[in-house]
């Protein structure tokens, strides 16, 4: 990841009160202390490119990093399960792309301003789902795939799994789950729509259908409860302010519209 030269706080941070301004005015106070982790296999949102974190979220956060005007932030792409462990134990400060799941992730103390909103869809092998089915209760008895550690299918889904009314097999990547789905080793898979449809086209999968929307989910930076104190609070407040400004001035829309060139 490219490093940016240190500088004073940009004008956008004039809205931040006292402490945040003081901390960012001295960029050395936070230099090389903040590590975000993201998935490495969730295109187009989170990937690896030339050995560095890639994808739409990295593009957005690299722009935010530049606006922060210092080099304290690094983004690392790793398997999702490892990413959650790193944030849970405090080895990383922020989990990029997390949905708002406070009961499942009580070790996240602050959910950022949303980066983006994702549509979570139900993909099934052709002929399995019937028109008008209500998710997830009408899918009882089926075998679902899931990426280990992902909570996208929702609380009710996992209640039915715990009750034995829905069967579940977990894999490490969406690509693995789609392969199992196309080979009819599982019946359905609940996952973000755009990323999955890209893979379906790339792999020329023809026997898998998008049968409905499970939810709309905001993607956040989830900050570790092991990272606290004035400097942490100042960074979080400043990052939230930058994301809000990038939404308001159209920057995020422009990044999305030109991705992956951005």
Residue pairs with C-beta under 8 A, 6 or more apart in sequence:
1 52
1 53
1 62
1 74
1 75
2 62
3 71
4 65
4 66
4 69
4 70
4 71
5 71
6 27
6 28
6 31
6 69
6 70
6 71
7 27
7 69
7 70
8 24
8 25
8 27
8 69
9 16
9 21
9 24
9 25
9 69
9 238
10 67
10 68
10 69
12 67
12 241
12 242
12 245
13 20
13 21
13 24
13 238
13 241
14 21
15 241
16 24
16 234
16 237
16 238
16 241
19 230
19 233
19 234
20 233
20 234
20 237
20 238
22 234
23 29
23 30
23 230
23 231
23 234
23 235
24 30
24 68
24 69
24 70
24 234
24 235
24 238
27 69
27 70
27 71
27 72
29 231
30 70
30 72
30 231
30 234
30 235
31 70
31 71
31 72
32 71
32 72
32 74
33 72
33 93
33 231
34 72
34 73
34 74
34 93
34 94
34 235
35 74
35 75
35 76
35 86
35 91
35 92
35 93
35 94
36 61
36 73
36 74
36 75
36 76
36 92
36 93
36 94
36 95
36 96
36 221
37 75
37 76
37 77
37 78
37 82
37 83
37 86
37 87
37 92
37 94
37 95
37 96
38 46
38 53
38 55
38 57
38 58
38 75
38 76
38 77
38 78
38 83
38 95
38 96
38 97
39 45
39 46
39 77
39 78
39 79
39 80
39 83
39 97
40 46
40 47
40 48
40 53
40 77
40 78
40 79
41 47
41 48
41 79
41 80
41 172
41 173
41 174
41 175
42 55
42 80
42 97
42 174
42 192
42 195
43 55
43 195
43 198
43 199
44 55
44 56
44 194
44 195
44 198
44 259
44 260
45 55
45 56
45 57
45 97
45 116
45 118
45 192
45 195
45 219
46 53
46 54
46 55
46 56
46 57
46 58
46 77
46 96
46 97
47 53
47 54
47 55
47 58
47 77
48 54
48 77
49 55
52 58
52 75
52 77
53 75
53 76
53 77
54 77
55 77
56 116
56 255
56 256
56 259
56 260
57 96
57 97
57 115
57 116
57 219
58 75
58 77
58 96
59 255
59 259
59 260
59 262
60 115
60 116
60 243
60 246
60 252
60 255
61 73
61 75
61 96
61 115
61 221
62 75
63 246
63 251
63 255
64 239
64 242
64 243
64 246
65 73
67 242
67 245
67 246
68 238
68 239
68 242
72 235
75 96
76 92
78 86
79 172
80 147
80 148
80 149
80 150
81 148
81 149
81 172
83 92
83 95
83 96
84 95
84 105
84 149
85 91
86 92
87 93
87 94
87 95
87 107
87 108
87 222
87 224
88 105
88 107
88 224
89 226
90 224
90 226
90 227
92 224
93 223
93 224
93 227
93 232
94 112
94 221
94 222
94 223
94 224
95 105
95 108
95 221
95 222
95 223
95 224
96 115
96 219
96 221
97 115
97 219
97 220
98 105
98 108
98 111
98 219
98 220
98 221
98 222
99 151
99 152
99 217
99 218
99 219
99 220
100 111
100 217
100 218
100 220
101 151
102 108
102 111
103 155
104 151
105 222
106 225
107 224
107 225
107 226
108 222
108 223
108 224
108 225
109 223
109 224
109 225
109 227
109 228
110 222
110 223
110 236
111 220
111 221
111 222
111 223
112 220
112 221
112 222
112 223
112 236
112 239
112 240
112 243
113 220
113 239
113 240
113 243
113 244
113 247
114 218
114 219
114 220
114 243
115 218
115 219
115 220
115 221
115 243
115 252
116 218
116 219
116 252
116 256
117 216
117 217
117 218
117 219
118 192
118 193
118 194
118 216
118 217
118 218
118 219
119 192
119 193
119 194
119 213
119 216
119 217
120 152
120 153
120 154
120 190
120 191
120 192
120 193
120 213
120 214
120 215
120 216
120 217
121 190
121 191
121 192
121 193
121 196
121 210
121 211
121 212
121 213
121 214
122 129
122 135
122 139
122 188
122 189
122 190
122 210
122 211
122 212
122 213
122 214
123 178
123 181
123 188
123 189
123 190
123 191
123 196
123 200
123 208
123 209
123 210
123 211
124 142
124 181
124 187
124 188
124 189
124 208
124 209
124 211
125 181
125 182
125 184
125 186
125 187
125 188
125 207
125 208
125 209
126 207
126 208
126 209
128 142
128 187
128 188
128 211
129 139
129 188
129 209
129 211
129 212
130 138
133 139
133 211
133 212
135 157
135 190
135 212
135 214
136 153
136 154
136 156
136 157
136 160
136 166
136 214
137 156
137 160
139 166
139 188
140 160
140 165
140 166
141 165
141 166
141 167
142 166
142 167
142 187
142 188
143 167
143 168
143 169
143 186
143 187
143 188
144 153
144 157
144 161
144 166
144 167
144 168
144 169
144 186
144 187
144 188
144 189
144 190
145 168
145 169
145 170
145 171
145 177
145 180
145 181
145 186
145 188
145 189
146 152
146 153
146 168
146 169
146 170
146 171
146 177
146 189
146 190
147 170
147 171
147 172
147 173
147 174
147 177
147 191
148 170
148 171
148 172
150 191
151 158
152 190
152 191
152 192
152 214
152 215
152 217
153 190
153 214
154 190
154 214
154 215
157 166
157 190
157 214
160 166
161 167
161 168
169 180
169 186
171 177
171 180
174 191
174 195
174 196
174 199
175 199
175 203
177 186
177 189
177 191
178 189
178 196
178 199
178 200
178 203
178 205
178 208
179 203
180 186
181 187
181 188
181 189
181 205
181 208
182 203
182 205
182 207
182 208
184 207
188 211
189 196
190 214
192 217
193 210
193 213
197 210
199 205
200 208
221 239
223 232
223 236
243 252
245 251
246 252
254 262
255 262
